[in-house]
Amino acid sequence: MNSTALPQEIQNLTRARFADWLNAHNIAPYRADQVFKWLFVHRAESFDQMTNISKPVRTLLAESFIIGRLKIARTQQSADGTRKYLFELSDGEHIESVLIPEEDHFTLCVSTQVGCAQGCAFCMTAKKGFVRNLTPAEITGQVLGALKTLAPEERLTNIVLMGMGEPLANYDNVITSLDTICDGDCGLQFSTRRVTLSTSGLVPRMAPLGLATTVNLAVSLNATDNKTRDMLMPINKTYPIEVLLEACRTYPLSNRRKITFEYILMAGVNDSEKDALRLVKLLRSIKAKVNLIPFNEHEGAAFKRPDDAAIERFKQILHDRQYTVMTRQSKGADISAACGQLAADIKKYGQNK
């Protein structure tokens, strides 16, 4: 061990990579299972708590690694029970995560970047611009942070990587964090069936994702023609609709899984009957289901939410053509926690803790 080396964040490692480190230091690799159970099952915050590890090994671990925890700088709670966490990172940057109440469980919406480089016209995160990628520890740290706030009777069962940032633009760190999140033995023990990654369409990373993990894939489509999608989502100029949908057709899906296509409905932009019929044709031959998301209006937004009749008409056209379609009732809009509203704006939190 190089005595001048700075300790590294242990939660940035996969269990397999940590086992390799142990082996290189003449420590039995099976200790990786014990340490990771302490970190993610028992949620230990120091190596001294790991009582089934010998004192000399704990000392070496403490000299070589740190166990970081994200600081919750502020929490806001919506009238509908949604909670939004403002996490402060070690370099002073901030990110947001959203805990969404469902009928008998919670879903956590997790960020993967500070800001975002995609520049989608309808998203508040885009206004922040891109600052940096999150580390694996900062991604899993949001889950650990949210779990710590839950009451004994509350259950967090679902994770969605749909917060700030484009997950596939931070591919390696996201894959490492998913390895820990979905590790059923020594990690955070979430089923891959209950974890969803949403992408704006970073096509070259889609097939590798499907080979690396079996988490659910959601694709943010939002338009049925390239002109409209170019305007809404600049990534479409690099990977237009036909290229994106071909990547979806060839995506390595597990049995009985479908790709979720997220479609934010904006009045007069993409909510017409013609748009709905074009969407039906575009998704033909893809194992697909559709999430319709009425636009969440926010300060300075150039778009409007369609009226309820237009939303229902769009949904019915898809339903009549045998598509599984849901209208997502976004929660947390009163605290800017709904889809497209995350910006980690510290000033908006006031003194609410």
Summary of the structure (lengths in Angstrom):
residues: 353
radius of gyration: 21.3
end to end distance: 42.7
largest distance: 68.9
contacts: 1130
relative contact order: 0.12
helix: 38%
strand: 20%
